[in-house]
Amino acid sequence: MGIQKIVDITGDGSFPSGGFDYSGRQSTLAFQGDFDSATVKIHASFAEGAAGTYIPLTDSEGNELSVSSPAVLNIDVGQCRIKFVVADSDGSTDIEVRIS
């Protein structure tokens, strides 16, 4: 089974800080753990090596993809770098992100 742990999220900020290489395909992301009021958004960069070029991923209606409680999301994005941007955590946030 190919369920890989990407990152543990423990507060506000970007996780992993420099993003991770995403091979580009349809994938399932699982967010589990204690959100403690945190909101997690998924951002992608298609400009290798360029700082500040991450943009929020959106659904087919233009809404930013975000998670504020345990959830499973399916994404279909080309090859890029992905990171998770977290806001509004309250000290005991402990979220694990996995990909399959």
N, C-alpha and C positions, 0 to 999 in steps of 0.2 A: 504494500500500500504506500502511495507516494504523498503522505501528508507531512509537509515540511513546516517547522516552526520558523517564522520570519523574525519576530521581535516580541519583547515584553515592553508594554507601555506603562510607565509609572508616574506620569504627570503631564503637564502641558509641554508643548514643543513639537518637534519633528522626529519621527522614529522610522527606521534608523536615520540618524541625522543627515547622512549623505545619500539616503535612499538605497534601494537595492536593484540589481539588474533583473528585469522581468523579460522573459524570453518571447513574449508575445503570443498569446493563444487564449482560448477560453479557459478560465480558471474559476475555482471556488475559493473564496476567502472566508475564514471562520474567525469571528471575534468573540472571545469568551473571557469571563472573569468579572471583577468588580469595577464597574464604570464610575461609580460615585459621582454622578452628574456630568461626567466628561462626554464630549462629543468628538468623534473621530471622523475626519474627512480624508479621502484618498486623493492624492495629487500625483501627477506624472510629468516627466520631463523627456522630451524627444530631442533635446540639444545636448549631446554628449560633451561634458566638460564645462558647460556654460553655467555660471552661478545665477541663481535667482530666476530660473526659467521654468519652475514647476507650476503647473496649472491644475485646477480642480477637475477631477473626472465628473461627468454628468451622465444622467440617464437619457433616454431617448426624448424626453420632454424638456431637457435643459436644466433639470434640478441637480444640484451638487449631491454626489453620493456621500452620505453621512450615516453614522451609527452611534446611537446613544444608549444601547442596551445589547446584551448578547444577541448575535445575529449571524446569518450566513448570506453572503452576497456572491452572485456570479458576475464576472467581468469578462469582457472580450475586447482586448486592447492590443495594438501592435507592440513590437519590441520597444522598450523604453526603460526608464528608471522610475520606480514608484516609492513614495514615502507616505506615512500616515501623519496628518497634522491634527494635534489634539488641543482642545481648549476647554475651559471651565471645569477642570478636574479639582477635586477637593481633598487632596492629601492622601487618601487611601486608594487611589486609582491603581489597579493592577490588572491590565488587559493583556491577554496573549493572542497574537495573530498568527494563524496558520494558513497555508495555501495547499491546494490539491488540484 
